[in-house]
Amino acid sequence: MPVLVMKFGGTSVATLDRIRRAAKRVGVEVAKGYDVIVIVSAMSGKTNELVGWVNETSPMYDAREYDAVVSSGENVTAGLMALTLQEMDVPARSWQGWQVPVKTTSAHSSARIEEIPSDNIMAKFKQGMRVAVVAGFQGVSPEGRITTLGRGGSDTTAVAFAAAFNAERCDIYTDVDGVYTTDPRVSAKARKLDKIAFEEMLELASLGAKVLQTRSVELAMRYKVKLRVLSSFEEQSDTAGTLVCDEEEIMESNVVAGVAFNRDEAKMTLVSVADRPGIAATIFTALSEAGVNVDMIVQNIAEEGRTDMTWSCPNDQVKRAEKAMEQAKQSGVINFDEMIADMDVAKVSIVGIGMRSHTGVAAKMFQVLSNEGINIKVITTSEIKISVLIDRKYMELAVQALHDAFELEKAA
């Protein structure tokens, strides 16, 4: 029988009633003739509670024990989902990561999936099991220890299973009914997209859209897994939600597919750095070793052998970046006059595969922001993306103005 992967996020399994509702959706797909692999997250709020317990017990915790504790939330959900399906007379059983096994690296709390053998689950399907309920977010290291994949890792689990089992589709059930042109809470004109290309979704996810985890989209694009984002709380049709697919499957698309934003950005500048070969490598190697996730980078024109270096990073990594730069300065690796951190900025981006073949998109974006009196601090571009750093107080205005200017409320 064809295999379908269905993933249910924390809000979709937050209570026993919601687990029953999710199980009914699974039952519908079984009735259509699918063998179903269900990937479940922990019940809403449970992972945060478990993390809190670990931190309270041992602030300098052993990462192996951290994973053992925080992965338990998914085990509970998997067992409850399997029991619920059995009560519906659907042959189902739960699987923890080590039982499949989901083979991962040894990087506890941020492990990467290396292999998912299909033998064990496929053997059970042949014996009459119709649903395998798998605990998401977890795997097993080469040393035989439980590992976790990082927050949002159940999305990655679902896509990896879809690839490993050559599933017909991977349905991601969440608390929104699809991917929108922007956050509906910011723009009332936001429109749900019927289809979006992998590359567009990857950019939107990395730029602040919270619908899918970035790594899950990367995996889907690499293995050509059809992803569908659906709501757990609405009646579904075969065309419900948003299909994330190959660019070739989208007949017509707008030049810009969506507007993304991230309000938790900071702009950091090293003032008067020596302008010499290798200075950028020195600065950003130090930041990388300190675990700072650098995004936008701008180097100013040099004057008298000195230049300014600016970059953006998440707000919560500013202290780490400052420490890394001060240590580099004290060790004599780099020299600068001062370091300025502006933590009152936001990143706003437009994304669209249509930008490859259309000119004037950047000019239009910059003109729209100018018309609203919004000053641009930093710009970065790729083939299908333009991002700007602006004052945070103008973020919602910028998103709404760009959404209107590119007429994203209208379908192509």
C-alpha positions, 0 to 999 in steps of 0.5 A: 500500500502507498505510505503517507506521513502525517505530522501533528504539532504540539497544539494539535495534540495538546489535549486528549480531545485533540488527540482524538480529533487527530486520530480521526484524521488518520483513520480517514487516510487509512480508509483511503488505503494508505499505510500511515506513519504518524509523527507526533510532537509533545503535547503543547507546553510539555517540552518547555516544562521538561526543559524547566525541570532540567534547568532547575535540577542541574543548571550545568546539565549533562546533555545526554540526560537533558535529551533523555528527559526532554524527549519523553514528552513525545513518547507520551503523545505517541503512546496515547495516539496509538491507544486512541487509534486502537480504540477506533479499531485501527491497527496501530502501535507506537515507536520511539526513536531507538526502536525504528531506529532513527540513527543520528549523530552524537550532537546532543540537543542538536543531532542530525539524522543520518539514516532511517532504516525502513525494515522494522516498520515495513515488516509490521505493515506487512503483518497487518499494522496500518499506523506507525505512531513515531515519537518525533524530535528524537533518535539514537546516537552511535553510542546508543544514547537518546538524542534530540534534533533541536526545537521544531525537530518533529518537522524534520523527523516527518520529512526524513521519514517521508524520504526514507519510506518514499511516501506519497506526501508528507502532511504537516498539521499545525494551528494555521491552515497553510502558508500565507503571504505574510503573518495575518496578524500583521497584515489583514490582507495576507492571503493563503497560498495554494502552492509555494516552491521549496526555495521560497519556503526555505527562504521564508522559514529562514527569514522568520516565518514560523510555519516550518522548521528550516531543516525540514524544508531543506530535507524536503527540497533535497529528496523531492518530498511533497509537503502539505501544511494544513490546519488540525482544526478545520475540515479538510479537502484534497486541495486544503492547506498549502503544497510545498513543491518543485518550482515546475509544479507551479504554473503561474506565480507572483513575482514576490511570493511573500513578505517575511520579518524578524523583530529579534535582530541586532546590528553590530558595528566594529568602528575603525578596523584595519583594512587588510587582507584576512581581516574579515576572516579573522572577525567572522571566524571568532564570531563563529567559534563563539556560536554567533549566527551572523546574517547580513554583512556590510564593509564600509569604504576604507579611509586611510587604511581603516574601515567599519565592519557591520553585521546582523545577528539575533538579539540574544547573541549580542553579549556573546559577540561582544565578548568574542570581539573583546577577547580578539582585541585583547589577544591582539588579533584585531584592533578597533576603536569601538563596538556599537550594538543597535538592538532596536532593529528588525529585518524585513524581506521579500521572497519570490522565484519570480524575482529571477526573471523580473527587473526593478523589484529592488528599486520598487521595494526601496521606493516603497520604504522611502515613501513611508519615511523608513530608512534602510540601515543594511541591505542583503540580496540573493537570487530570490530574496531582498532583505533590509534592516530597519528601525523596529518601530517601522517593521509592521508599517514596512510589511503592510506597505510592501504587501500592498505594493506588490499586490500579494492579496491577489493570486497570480 
